[in-house]
Amino acid sequence: MSKLDTQQLNNLFPAIISASRSTDIPAFYSDWFVNRWRAGFIKWKNNFSGKLYKINFDKTRVVVFWTKNPKPMFKHLDFLDKNIPNYYFQFTLNDYVDEKFELSVANVEKRIKIFKTLSKKLGKKRVIWRFDPLILTDKIDVNKLLRKVENIGNELKDYTTKLVFSFADISIYKRVEYNLKKDDVKYIEFTDSTMHEFASGLQKLNNNWGFEIATCTEKIALEQYGIKHNKCIDDDLMIDIFKEDKQLMKYLGAELDMFTNKITKTKNMKDKGQRKNCGCIIAKDIGQYHTCPHGCNYCYANSSKEYAKINFKLHKQNPNSSTITGDIDARV
């Protein structure tokens, strides 16, 4: 099989699915996801060419859910347990309530309760806390940002094992920069100095929590503060918590050394399609840009809040479509 054929196989019959970096499937499309899983496939629209591809679930061993509100998925957890071999959640829980950066999310207290409920159901290794992104403004300095993280971390210390964060890179995303300026947000770009200041403060807070802490897609090295580079689609985590799945272990190249009784990896699974500093392994993301109604003004996946709302309405008009966006010509 040629290299191109192998890549096509990974795309069309993925072993690992990301659901999704591009939109919040658990919060807004949980019914659609479950219905499509029953059907065995979705039709995914390329965000740039507009071409439709059929993505099959036949060989899928892991689904990684990304969300700010998994509560709508709670009614489907029994279905997920019975029908999806393995899954875990990346749960973004920020505190930008006063700043109104996330217009459609619930207050922090409600989201903390939801996080704890999900952790109790799945186990704390399968619910990863993300404070993402970290944003500095004329009203949020490093110290205030640390206090926001601290307040949530104190609540979650017994309900997760890991915290992932990233520093907002606003100027490189012109769409984000435009939306923040449109909302009159006087943002301040992080510097090496403020990154180190934040990392140092976070290290002190973690003396109370004991989390594994990692950065998402960041070049800067912060190991001196006990902070690693992250893999959100993480083969090491999968090997740790899903090691009984022999098919998955074979796919990941995880082999048990009979002499040391330790698992070694024989494959480099890094996803070369992601950004240079991203550590994620190969997965197929099944989301679509411009479909998330959370209304976050720092979002790189929406061109505008209004466009996302329009697409969500289109989805609700055709909820049985094989695409998230409810395309009439893709209803089966």
C-alpha positions, 0 to 999 in steps of 0.5 A: 500500500502506498503512502498516499493510500495509507493516509487516505485510510487514516482519514476515511477509516480513522482509528482515533477520532477528534470530536472536535477541535473545530466545534463543541460536539458534546454541547451542541451536537451530541444527539447528532453524534450518537445518531451518526455513530448508529449509522456508522459514518458521517460526511465531513466537509473540507473547511477549505475546498468544501468537498464532502468525504465519508468518514467511517467508524468501523475501525475507530478505537478511541474518540476524544471529545473536546467541550466546554459543556458535556452535560447534553452528552450525559444522557448518552453516556450509557450508549457511549460505554456500550458502543465506543471502545474507548473515549475521554474528554478534554474539558475547557473550564475557563473563568472569563465571566466578568469579561464576557469573553464566552457569552453562552457558557454557564457560570463557573460554579455550574461548570465545576459541578458538571466537571465533577459529575463527569469525573465521578462517572468516568474517572478522573484520568478521563476528564482533562481540565483545560484553561485555554487560552490564557488571555492578558488584557488591560484588566487581567494581569498575570496575578489576576489570571493566576487567581482565576486558575487557582479558584477553579483548580482548588475545586478540581484537585480531586477530580482530574489528574491533569491541567493543560493551558495555552497562551493566547497568540492573538496577532497570528490569528487575524480573525481573532484579533478582529473579533477582540477589537470589535468587542473593544477588548484591549488585549496584551500579547504574552512575552517570554517574561510574562509566560515565565511569570505565569509558569512560576506562579502556577508551579507554586499553586500546583504544590497544593494540587499535584496535577500533571501540567502541560502546555498546548502547542507552545514552543517555549520550554517551561520544564523548570516549572514542572510543565511539559509539552502536551499531547491532547490526542495522547497515545501515552494516556491511551496506553495507560487507561485503555491498555486492555484494548489489544487492537488499539495497542497494536495500532499504537505500536505498544508492546509489553517487554517481558523482561521489564514488564513495561510497555514500549512504543515502536511507532512514531504516531505524531500527526504531521498535519498539525502545527509544528509544536503540537504533540498530538498523534494522528486522528481525524477531526470530524468537526466543522468551522463556523458551527459553534454557538458558544460565542467566544470572542477569542475563537479561531474556528468561527469567522463570526458569532453570527455565522456560527448561529446561522449554521447551528439553525441550519443544523436544527432544521436538518438534524438527521443530515450526515453533516453537522451543517445540515446539508440537505443533499447529505441527509442519509 
